[in-house]
């Protein structure tokens, strides 16, 4: 009788130990991921370089407008290379839309936009 009770408590102890180890590993993974993400974010934050706009030409080819210091450049990006196309004047660029949409889109706003699109039969408003 006592052996059966002792075995039951032993099994519960093993279960709690495994559960505790799992929670510790999960917490360690969470904090390691946050630390790694913040380190990458700090390394990538720069005040002199900014991607203003990107346009996909084909699956592996893009055109982009980037700001390097106070200059704006048009570049072509492929799988193997980055090519400078030309330098642009700030007056040639329309930066108003980019500045307006640079804020984070809240999930509620996204859902409201999706509902409007569905009500219109899948057609978005052209801006």
N, C-alpha and C positions, 0 to 999 in steps of 0.2 A: 504494500500500500504506500509506504513512505518512498519507496524507490520510484513509483509511478509519479508521485507529486514532485519529487526531486527532478525527474527527467522533464516534467512539464515546465518547471521554473528554469531549468537549464536551456530549454528551447526558447523560452521567452527572452532570456538573457542574450542568447545568440542573435535573435531577431532584433532586439534593441541595439545591440552592438553594431550589427550590419547597417541598420537604419541610421545610427549616429555617424558611422564612417561615410555613408552615402551623402548625408547632409553636409559633412565637413568637406568632402570632395566637391560637391556642388557649389558650396560657398567659396572655396578656393578657386574654382574655375571662374565663377562670376567676377571676383575681385581681380584675378589675373587678366581677364578679358577687358575689364574697365581700365586697368592700368595700361595695358598695351594700346588700347584705343586712344587714351589721352596722350600717350607718348607719340603716337603717329600723328595725331591732330596737332600737337605742338610743333612737331618737325615739319609738317606741311603748311603751317600758317605762315604766311609771308605777306608783307605789305607792298612789295614791288611787282608781284606777278598775280594776274587774275585772268581767268577764262571768262570772257564777256558773253560769248555766244558760240554755239556749235551747230553745225548742219551736217547731217549724214548724207553723203553722196551715194555710196554703195555700202555693202555689208562691212567692208574693212577700210573705207576711205571717208575721211571727214574734212570739212573746212571749218576753221575756227577763227574767231577774232579774239586776240589776247591783248592784255595791257601789260607792258613791260616798262615799269617806271611811269613816265608820262607819255610814252609813245604807244600807239595802237598798231598792231600788226595783224595782217591776214596770213594764216598759215594753212598748209595742207598736211594732213596727218594720215599716213598709211600704216600698215602693219610693220613695215621695216624702216620707215623714215619720217622725218618732219621737214617740210620745205617752206621757207619764207616766200610768200607770194608778193606782198607789197606792204608799204607803210600807209596807214590811214590817218586822216585828220580827225580830231574829235568832232569837228563840225559836220563831217560826213556821216557820222553814226547817229542812229536814233537810240539813245540810251534811256529814254523816259519809260518805256515799257519794262525794261530790265530792272530799273530802280523800283518801279511799282510792284513787281512780282517777286522781288528779292526776299520779301518776308516769308516766313514759314506759313504754309497753308495748313490751317487747322483741319482735323478730320471731319468736324461738323460741316465746315465750308465745302470740303470735297464731296461729302455725301449730298449736300444741297445741290451742288452743281450736277452730280450724277443723276439725281432725281429729275432736275429740269431737262437734262438731255433725254432721259427715258420718256418723259411726257411729250417731248417734241418729236418722238419717233426716232431717236438716235442721232439727231443733227445738233451739232454744237453751234453756239453763237460765234460769229466771226468778229474778231476784234481788230 
